[in-house]
Amino acid sequence: MRQHSIRFEVLLAMLKYLEDMPPQSKTQVVCASRTTPAKAREIFADAMAAEYIEPSEIEPRCYTISGAGKEFLRIANRLYFTLGWVLKGDEKR
């Protein structure tokens, strides 16, 4: 469960990063995730498989947050604010 929570935290960080910035390359997303490059690539692949991020139609080798990713981020943020969770494992404030 804790491993999933860490992966969830990094996925949220990636989605927020993509939401706040213009389309970014995979390398920049990996750097933004604040985790090991190997772990970040694995999480990036999971996010692609879940269709939370998608290749940019404008810039080759760049990625944007998808509609599903935006919905995921909106729901996750609402849950965190409503329940007072923090993005570190299963800790509570």
LUMLO-965828 format. One record per residue: residue in one letter; x, y, z of N, C-alpha, C, O, CB in turn; residue number from 0. Coordinates in Angstrom, 2 decimals. Glycine has a CB too. Layout:
<atoms>
+------+---------+---------+---------+---------+---------+---------+---------+---------+---------+---------+---------+---------+---------+---------+---------+-----+
: type :     n_x :     n_y :     n_z :    ca_x :    ca_y :    ca_z :     c_x :     c_y :     c_z :     o_x :     o_y :     o_z :    cb_x :    cb_y :    cb_z : seq :
+------+---------+---------+---------+---------+---------+---------+---------+---------+---------+---------+---------+---------+---------+---------+---------+-----+
:    A :       X :       Y :       Z :       X :       Y :       Z :       X :       Y :       Z :       X :       Y :       Z :       X :       Y :       Z : NUM :
...
+------+---------+---------+---------+---------+---------+---------+---------+---------+---------+---------+---------+---------+---------+---------+---------+-----+
</atoms>
This chain:
<atoms>
+------+---------+---------+---------+---------+---------+---------+---------+---------+---------+---------+---------+---------+---------+---------+---------+-----+
: type :     n_x :     n_y :     n_z :    ca_x :    ca_y :    ca_z :     c_x :     c_y :     c_z :     o_x :     o_y :     o_z :    cb_x :    cb_y :    cb_z : seq :
+------+---------+---------+---------+---------+---------+---------+---------+---------+---------+---------+---------+---------+---------+---------+---------+-----+
:    M :    0.83 :   -1.20 :    0.00 :    0.00 :    0.00 :    0.00 :    0.86 :    1.26 :    0.00 :    0.57 :    2.21 :   -0.73 :   -0.94 :    0.00 :    1.21 :   0 :
:    R :    1.91 :    1.28 :    0.79 :    2.77 :    2.45 :    0.84 :    3.43 :    2.70 :   -0.51 :    3.53 :    3.85 :   -0.95 :    3.83 :    2.30 :    1.93 :   1 :
:    Q :    3.87 :    1.64 :   -1.18 :    4.48 :    1.81 :   -2.49 :    3.48 :    2.45 :   -3.45 :    3.83 :    3.33 :   -4.24 :    4.97 :    0.44 :   -3.04 :   2 :
:    H :    2.23 :    2.00 :   -3.39 :    1.19 :    2.58 :   -4.25 :    1.00 :    4.06 :   -3.92 :    0.82 :    4.88 :   -4.83 :   -0.14 :    1.82 :   -4.07 :   3 :
:    S :    1.04 :    4.41 :   -2.63 :    0.87 :    5.80 :   -2.23 :    1.98 :    6.67 :   -2.78 :    1.74 :    7.79 :   -3.23 :    0.81 :    5.91 :   -0.71 :   4 :
:    I :    3.20 :    6.17 :   -2.74 :    4.32 :    6.93 :   -3.28 :    4.15 :    7.10 :   -4.79 :    4.36 :    8.19 :   -5.33 :    5.67 :    6.23 :   -2.96 :   5 :
:    R :    3.76 :    6.03 :   -5.45 :    3.54 :    6.11 :   -6.90 :    2.42 :    7.11 :   -7.19 :    2.51 :    7.88 :   -8.15 :    3.19 :    4.71 :   -7.48 :   6 :
:    F :    1.38 :    7.11 :   -6.39 :    0.26 :    8.02 :   -6.56 :    0.74 :    9.46 :   -6.38 :    0.35 :   10.35 :   -7.14 :   -0.86 :    7.70 :   -5.55 :   7 :
:    E :    1.60 :    9.68 :   -5.38 :    2.13 :   11.02 :   -5.12 :    2.92 :   11.53 :   -6.33 :    2.76 :   12.67 :   -6.75 :    3.02 :   11.02 :   -3.87 :   8 :
:    V :    3.75 :   10.66 :   -6.87 :    4.57 :   11.08 :   -8.00 :    3.71 :   11.31 :   -9.24 :    3.94 :   12.25 :  -10.00 :    5.66 :   10.03 :   -8.30 :   9 :
:    L :    2.71 :   10.47 :   -9.43 :    1.79 :   10.66 :  -10.55 :    1.07 :   12.00 :  -10.42 :    0.92 :   12.72 :  -11.41 :    0.76 :    9.50 :  -10.61 :  10 :
:    L :    0.63 :   12.34 :   -9.22 :   -0.02 :   13.64 :   -9.01 :    0.95 :   14.77 :   -9.33 :    0.57 :   15.75 :   -9.97 :   -0.53 :   13.77 :   -7.57 :  11 :
:    A :    2.20 :   14.63 :   -8.89 :    3.20 :   15.66 :   -9.17 :    3.39 :   15.83 :  -10.67 :    3.49 :   16.95 :  -11.17 :    4.55 :   15.31 :   -8.49 :  12 :
:    M :    3.44 :   14.71 :  -11.38 :    3.60 :   14.77 :  -12.84 :    2.41 :   15.46 :  -13.49 :    2.57 :   16.30 :  -14.37 :    3.78 :   13.36 :  -13.42 :  13 :
:    L :    1.20 :   15.09 :  -13.05 :    0.00 :   15.67 :  -13.65 :   -0.09 :   17.17 :  -13.36 :   -0.46 :   17.95 :  -14.24 :   -1.26 :   14.96 :  -13.13 :  14 :
:    K :    0.24 :   17.55 :  -12.13 :    0.21 :   18.98 :  -11.80 :    1.24 :   19.74 :  -12.62 :    0.98 :   20.84 :  -13.09 :    0.46 :   19.19 :  -10.29 :  15 :
:    Y :    2.41 :   19.13 :  -12.78 :    3.48 :   19.75 :  -13.56 :    3.02 :   19.95 :  -15.01 :    3.21 :   21.01 :  -15.59 :    4.76 :   18.90 :  -13.52 :  16 :
:    L :    2.42 :   18.92 :  -15.57 :    1.94 :   19.01 :  -16.95 :    0.80 :   20.01 :  -17.08 :    0.69 :   20.71 :  -18.09 :    1.49 :   17.64 :  -17.45 :  17 :
:    E :   -0.05 :   20.07 :  -16.06 :   -1.19 :   20.98 :  -16.11 :   -0.73 :   22.44 :  -16.08 :   -1.32 :   23.30 :  -16.74 :   -2.15 :   20.70 :  -14.95 :  18 :
:    D :    0.32 :   22.71 :  -15.29 :    0.78 :   24.08 :  -15.08 :    1.73 :   24.58 :  -16.16 :    1.96 :   25.79 :  -16.27 :    1.44 :   24.19 :  -13.76 :  19 :
:    M :    2.29 :   23.69 :  -16.95 :    3.32 :   24.07 :  -17.92 :    2.85 :   23.75 :  -19.34 :    1.93 :   22.96 :  -19.53 :    4.64 :   23.34 :  -17.61 :  20 :
:    P :    3.49 :   24.38 :  -20.32 :    3.21 :   23.96 :  -21.70 :    3.71 :   22.53 :  -21.90 :    4.41 :   22.01 :  -21.03 :    3.89 :   24.92 :  -22.73 :  21 :
:    P :    3.37 :   21.88 :  -23.00 :    3.79 :   20.49 :  -23.19 :    5.29 :   20.31 :  -22.94 :    6.11 :   21.09 :  -23.43 :    3.44 :   20.03 :  -24.61 :  22 :
:    Q :    5.62 :   19.29 :  -22.18 :    7.01 :   19.05 :  -21.79 :    7.48 :   17.71 :  -22.33 :    6.68 :   16.80 :  -22.59 :    7.16 :   19.09 :  -20.26 :  23 :
:    S :    8.79 :   17.59 :  -22.49 :    9.34 :   16.32 :  -22.97 :    9.36 :   15.31 :  -21.84 :    9.26 :   15.67 :  -20.66 :   10.76 :   16.51 :  -23.53 :  24 :
:    K :    9.48 :   14.06 :  -22.19 :    9.52 :   12.98 :  -21.20 :   10.65 :   13.22 :  -20.20 :   10.45 :   13.01 :  -19.00 :    9.70 :   11.62 :  -21.89 :  25 :
:    T :   11.81 :   13.64 :  -20.67 :   12.95 :   13.88 :  -19.78 :   12.61 :   14.94 :  -18.75 :   12.93 :   14.78 :  -17.57 :   14.19 :   14.29 :  -20.58 :  26 :
:    Q :   11.98 :   16.01 :  -19.16 :   11.62 :   17.07 :  -18.23 :   10.60 :   16.58 :  -17.20 :   10.66 :   16.95 :  -16.03 :   11.07 :   18.28 :  -18.98 :  27 :
:    V :    9.67 :   15.75 :  -17.64 :    8.68 :   15.19 :  -16.71 :    9.38 :   14.31 :  -15.68 :    9.05 :   14.37 :  -14.49 :    7.60 :   14.39 :  -17.47 :  28 :
:    V :   10.33 :   13.49 :  -16.12 :   11.07 :   12.62 :  -15.21 :   11.79 :   13.45 :  -14.16 :   11.77 :   13.11 :  -12.98 :   12.08 :   11.74 :  -15.98 :  29 :
:    C :   12.42 :   14.55 :  -14.58 :   13.13 :   15.41 :  -13.64 :   12.15 :   16.06 :  -12.66 :   12.48 :   16.22 :  -11.48 :   13.91 :   16.49 :  -14.39 :  30 :
:    A :   10.98 :   16.42 :  -13.13 :   10.00 :   17.10 :  -12.29 :    9.39 :   16.19 :  -11.25 :    8.84 :   16.66 :  -10.26 :    8.91 :   17.69 :  -13.15 :  31 :
:    S :    9.47 :   14.88 :  -11.46 :    8.78 :   13.96 :  -10.56 :    9.49 :   13.76 :   -9.23 :    8.90 :   13.19 :   -8.31 :    8.61 :   12.64 :  -11.24 :  32 :
:    R :   10.74 :   14.22 :   -9.11 :   11.50 :   14.12 :   -7.86 :   11.60 :   12.69 :   -7.35 :   11.39 :   12.44 :   -6.17 :   10.87 :   15.00 :   -6.80 :  33 :
:    T :   11.92 :   11.80 :   -8.22 :   12.14 :   10.41 :   -7.84 :   13.28 :    9.88 :   -8.69 :   13.83 :   10.63 :   -9.50 :   10.84 :    9.54 :   -8.01 :  34 :
:    T :   13.64 :    8.62 :   -8.53 :   14.73 :    8.09 :   -9.35 :   14.28 :    8.05 :  -10.80 :   13.10 :    7.84 :  -11.08 :   15.15 :    6.67 :   -8.86 :  35 :
:    P :   15.20 :    8.23 :  -11.73 :   14.80 :    8.19 :  -13.15 :   14.13 :    6.88 :  -13.54 :   13.17 :    6.89 :  -14.31 :   16.02 :    8.41 :  -14.02 :  36 :
:    A :   14.62 :    5.75 :  -13.02 :   14.00 :    4.45 :  -13.37 :   12.56 :    4.38 :  -12.87 :   11.67 :    3.94 :  -13.59 :   14.83 :    3.28 :  -12.79 :  37 :
:    K :   12.34 :    4.81 :  -11.62 :   11.00 :    4.79 :  -11.04 :   10.09 :    5.77 :  -11.79 :    8.93 :    5.47 :  -12.07 :   11.04 :    5.14 :   -9.53 :  38 :
:    A :   10.63 :    6.93 :  -12.11 :    9.83 :    7.93 :  -12.82 :    9.43 :    7.42 :  -14.21 :    8.30 :    7.65 :  -14.65 :   10.61 :    9.24 :  -12.95 :  39 :
:    R :   10.34 :    6.75 :  -14.90 :   10.00 :    6.19 :  -16.22 :    8.89 :    5.15 :  -16.09 :    8.00 :    5.07 :  -16.94 :   11.24 :    5.57 :  -16.89 :  40 :
:    E :    8.95 :    4.33 :  -15.02 :    7.92 :    3.32 :  -14.79 :    6.57 :    3.99 :  -14.54 :    5.55 :    3.56 :  -15.09 :    8.30 :    2.41 :  -13.58 :  41 :
:    I :    6.56 :    5.02 :  -13.72 :    5.32 :    5.73 :  -13.42 :    4.81 :    6.46 :  -14.66 :    3.61 :    6.52 :  -14.91 :    5.53 :    6.72 :  -12.25 :  42 :
:    F :    5.74 :    7.02 :  -15.42 :    5.37 :    7.68 :  -16.67 :    4.68 :    6.70 :  -17.61 :    3.66 :    7.03 :  -18.23 :    6.61 :    8.29 :  -17.36 :  43 :
:    A :    5.23 :    5.49 :  -17.71 :    4.63 :    4.46 :  -18.56 :    3.23 :    4.08 :  -18.05 :    2.31 :    3.89 :  -18.84 :    5.53 :    3.20 :  -18.61 :  44 :
:    D :    3.09 :    3.99 :  -16.72 :    1.77 :    3.69 :  -16.13 :    0.77 :    4.80 :  -16.46 :   -0.38 :    4.53 :  -16.78 :    1.89 :    3.52 :  -14.60 :  45 :
:    A :    1.22 :    6.06 :  -16.37 :    0.34 :    7.19 :  -16.66 :   -0.07 :    7.18 :  -18.13 :   -1.21 :    7.51 :  -18.46 :    1.04 :    8.52 :  -16.31 :  46 :
:    M :    0.86 :    6.81 :  -19.00 :    0.53 :    6.69 :  -20.43 :   -0.50 :    5.57 :  -20.63 :   -1.46 :    5.73 :  -21.38 :    1.81 :    6.42 :  -21.27 :  47 :
:    A :   -0.28 :    4.43 :  -19.97 :   -1.19 :    3.28 :  -20.11 :   -2.58 :    3.63 :  -19.61 :   -3.58 :    3.19 :  -20.18 :   -0.64 :    2.06 :  -19.36 :  48 :
:    A :   -2.65 :    4.42 :  -18.53 :   -3.95 :    4.83 :  -17.98 :   -4.57 :    5.98 :  -18.77 :   -5.68 :    6.42 :  -18.49 :   -3.78 :    5.24 :  -16.51 :  49 :
:    E :   -3.82 :    6.46 :  -19.77 :   -4.27 :    7.56 :  -20.62 :   -4.48 :    8.86 :  -19.84 :   -5.34 :    9.66 :  -20.18 :   -5.56 :    7.18 :  -21.33 :  50 :
:    Y :   -3.66 :    9.06 :  -18.77 :   -3.67 :   10.33 :  -18.05 :   -2.83 :   11.37 :  -18.77 :   -3.08 :   12.57 :  -18.66 :   -3.16 :   10.14 :  -16.61 :  51 :
:    I :   -1.84 :   10.90 :  -19.52 :   -1.04 :   11.78 :  -20.35 :   -1.03 :   11.21 :  -21.76 :   -1.23 :   10.01 :  -21.96 :    0.41 :   11.95 :  -19.79 :  52 :
:    E :   -0.80 :   12.07 :  -22.72 :   -0.83 :   11.62 :  -24.11 :    0.18 :   12.41 :  -24.92 :    0.54 :   13.53 :  -24.56 :   -2.26 :   11.77 :  -24.71 :  53 :
:    P :    0.64 :   11.83 :  -26.02 :    1.57 :   12.58 :  -26.88 :    0.92 :   13.86 :  -27.38 :   -0.26 :   13.89 :  -27.72 :    2.03 :   11.71 :  -28.07 :  54 :
:    S :    1.71 :   14.91 :  -27.43 :    1.23 :   16.19 :  -27.94 :    0.97 :   16.08 :  -29.44 :    1.75 :   15.48 :  -30.17 :    2.24 :   17.32 :  -27.65 :  55 :
:    E :   -0.13 :   16.67 :  -29.89 :   -0.42 :   16.69 :  -31.32 :    0.34 :   17.80 :  -32.02 :    0.43 :   17.82 :  -33.25 :   -1.93 :   16.85 :  -31.55 :  56 :
:    I :    0.88 :   18.73 :  -31.24 :    1.56 :   19.89 :  -31.80 :    3.07 :   19.69 :  -31.85 :    3.72 :   19.97 :  -32.86 :    1.22 :   21.14 :  -30.99 :  57 :
:    E :    3.64 :   19.20 :  -30.73 :    5.09 :   19.06 :  -30.64 :    5.48 :   17.59 :  -30.56 :    5.02 :   16.87 :  -29.67 :    5.63 :   19.81 :  -29.42 :  58 :
:    P :    6.33 :   17.13 :  -31.48 :    6.78 :   15.73 :  -31.42 :    7.61 :   15.48 :  -30.17 :    8.33 :   16.37 :  -29.71 :    7.59 :   15.37 :  -32.66 :  59 :
:    R :    7.50 :   14.28 :  -29.62 :    8.22 :   13.84 :  -28.42 :    7.85 :   14.65 :  -27.18 :    8.60 :   14.66 :  -26.21 :    9.72 :   13.93 :  -28.66 :  60 :
:    C :    6.72 :   15.34 :  -27.20 :    6.23 :   16.06 :  -26.03 :    4.89 :   15.48 :  -25.62 :    4.23 :   14.78 :  -26.40 :    6.10 :   17.59 :  -26.33 :  61 :
:    Y :    4.48 :   15.76 :  -24.39 :    3.28 :   15.15 :  -23.83 :    2.41 :   16.20 :  -23.17 :    2.90 :   17.21 :  -22.67 :    3.65 :   14.06 :  -22.82 :  62 :
:    T :    1.11 :   15.95 :  -23.17 :    0.16 :   16.84 :  -22.50 :   -0.74 :   16.01 :  -21.59 :   -0.85 :   14.79 :  -21.74 :   -0.69 :   17.63 :  -23.54 :  63 :
:    I :   -1.37 :   16.68 :  -20.65 :   -2.31 :   15.99 :  -19.76 :   -3.61 :   15.78 :  -20.54 :   -4.07 :   16.68 :  -21.24 :   -2.56 :   16.82 :  -18.43 :  64 :
:    S :   -4.19 :   14.61 :  -20.40 :   -5.41 :   14.28 :  -21.14 :   -6.64 :   14.69 :  -20.35 :   -6.55 :   15.12 :  -19.20 :   -5.47 :   12.77 :  -21.45 :  65 :
:    G :   -7.79 :   14.57 :  -20.98 :   -9.04 :   14.83 :  -20.27 :   -9.21 :   13.92 :  -19.07 :   -9.66 :   14.36 :  -18.01 :  -10.23 :   14.67 :  -21.21 :  66 :
:    A :   -8.85 :   12.64 :  -19.23 :   -8.94 :   11.69 :  -18.11 :   -7.98 :   12.09 :  -16.99 :   -8.31 :   11.96 :  -15.82 :   -8.62 :   10.26 :  -18.59 :  67 :
:    G :   -6.81 :   12.58 :  -17.36 :   -5.83 :   13.03 :  -16.36 :   -6.33 :   14.24 :  -15.60 :   -6.15 :   14.33 :  -14.38 :   -4.51 :   13.35 :  -17.02 :  68 :
:    K :   -6.96 :   15.18 :  -16.31 :   -7.51 :   16.36 :  -15.65 :   -8.63 :   15.99 :  -14.69 :   -8.73 :   16.55 :  -13.60 :   -8.03 :   17.36 :  -16.69 :  69 :
:    E :   -9.46 :   15.03 :  -15.09 :  -10.55 :   14.57 :  -14.22 :   -9.98 :   13.87 :  -12.98 :  -10.45 :   14.10 :  -11.87 :  -11.50 :   13.62 :  -14.98 :  70 :
:    F :   -8.97 :   13.02 :  -13.19 :   -8.30 :   12.34 :  -12.09 :   -7.72 :   13.36 :  -11.11 :   -7.89 :   13.22 :   -9.90 :   -7.18 :   11.41 :  -12.61 :  71 :
:    L :   -7.05 :   14.37 :  -11.63 :   -6.43 :   15.40 :  -10.80 :   -7.48 :   16.19 :  -10.03 :   -7.30 :   16.48 :   -8.85 :   -5.58 :   16.34 :  -11.65 :  72 :
:    R :   -8.58 :   16.52 :  -10.68 :   -9.65 :   17.29 :  -10.02 :  -10.24 :   16.50 :   -8.85 :  -10.43 :   17.04 :   -7.76 :  -10.76 :   17.64 :  -11.04 :  73 :
:    I :  -10.53 :   15.22 :   -9.09 :  -11.11 :   14.37 :   -8.04 :  -10.12 :   14.17 :   -6.90 :  -10.48 :   14.27 :   -5.73 :  -11.54 :   13.01 :   -8.62 :  74 :
:    A :   -8.86 :   13.87 :   -7.25 :   -7.84 :   13.64 :   -6.22 :   -7.64 :   14.88 :   -5.36 :   -7.55 :   14.77 :   -4.14 :   -6.51 :   13.22 :   -6.87 :  75 :
:    N :   -7.57 :   16.05 :   -5.98 :   -7.40 :   17.28 :   -5.21 :   -8.58 :   17.52 :   -4.29 :   -8.40 :   17.94 :   -3.14 :   -7.22 :   18.47 :   -6.15 :  76 :
:    R :   -9.79 :   17.27 :   -4.77 :  -10.98 :   17.47 :   -3.93 :  -10.94 :   16.53 :   -2.73 :  -11.26 :   16.93 :   -1.61 :  -12.27 :   17.24 :   -4.75 :  77 :
:    L :  -10.56 :   15.26 :   -2.96 :  -10.46 :   14.31 :   -1.86 :   -9.43 :   14.75 :   -0.83 :   -9.68 :   14.69 :    0.37 :  -10.11 :   12.92 :   -2.38 :  78 :
:    Y :   -8.27 :   15.18 :   -1.30 :   -7.22 :   15.59 :   -0.38 :   -7.66 :   16.79 :    0.44 :   -7.43 :   16.83 :    1.65 :   -5.94 :   15.92 :   -1.14 :  79 :
:    F :   -8.28 :   17.79 :   -0.20 :   -8.72 :   18.97 :    0.54 :   -9.86 :   18.62 :    1.50 :   -9.88 :   19.10 :    2.63 :   -9.17 :   20.07 :   -0.43 :  80 :
:    T :  -10.81 :   17.80 :    1.07 :  -11.96 :   17.45 :    1.89 :  -11.57 :   16.60 :    3.09 :  -12.04 :   16.84 :    4.20 :  -12.99 :   16.72 :    1.06 :  81 :
:    L :  -10.71 :   15.62 :    2.87 :  -10.36 :   14.68 :    3.93 :   -9.11 :   15.08 :    4.71 :   -8.77 :   14.44 :    5.70 :  -10.16 :   13.31 :    3.35 :  82 :
:    G :   -8.43 :   16.13 :    4.26 :   -7.24 :   16.60 :    4.97 :   -6.05 :   15.67 :    4.84 :   -5.21 :   15.61 :    5.74 :   -7.56 :   16.78 :    6.41 :  83 :
:    W :   -5.95 :   14.96 :    3.74 :   -4.82 :   14.06 :    3.54 :   -3.62 :   14.85 :    3.05 :   -3.75 :   15.94 :    2.49 :   -5.16 :   12.94 :    2.54 :  84 :
:    V :   -2.45 :   14.29 :    3.27 :   -1.23 :   14.84 :    2.69 :   -0.71 :   13.84 :    1.67 :   -1.10 :   12.68 :    1.69 :   -0.16 :   15.15 :    3.78 :  85 :
:    L :    0.16 :   14.29 :    0.79 :    0.62 :   13.43 :   -0.29 :    1.86 :   12.63 :    0.10 :    2.79 :   12.48 :   -0.70 :    0.92 :   14.26 :   -1.52 :  86 :
:    K :    1.89 :   12.10 :    1.33 :    3.02 :   11.28 :    1.74 :    2.49 :   10.02 :    2.39 :    2.07 :   10.04 :    3.54 :    3.95 :   12.06 :    2.72 :  87 :
:    G :    2.49 :    8.94 :    1.66 :    2.00 :    7.68 :    2.19 :    0.56 :    7.81 :    2.64 :   -0.27 :    8.41 :    1.96 :    2.86 :    7.21 :    3.34 :  88 :
:    D :    0.29 :    7.24 :    3.79 :   -1.08 :    7.28 :    4.32 :   -1.18 :    8.19 :    5.54 :   -2.12 :    8.07 :    6.32 :   -1.53 :    5.87 :    4.69 :  89 :
:    E :   -0.22 :    9.10 :    5.70 :   -0.24 :   10.00 :    6.86 :   -1.47 :   10.89 :    6.82 :   -2.02 :   11.19 :    5.76 :    1.04 :   10.85 :    6.91 :  90 :
:    K :   -1.88 :   11.31 :    8.00 :   -2.96 :   12.30 :    8.11 :   -2.39 :   13.54 :    8.77 :   -1.41 :   13.45 :    9.52 :   -4.20 :   11.73 :    8.92 :  91 :
:    R :   -2.98 :   14.69 :    8.52 :   -2.53 :   15.93 :    9.17 :   -2.91 :   15.91 :   10.63 :   -2.62 :   16.86 :   11.35 :   -3.12 :   17.16 :    8.49 :  92 :
+------+---------+---------+---------+---------+---------+---------+---------+---------+---------+---------+---------+---------+---------+---------+---------+-----+
</atoms>
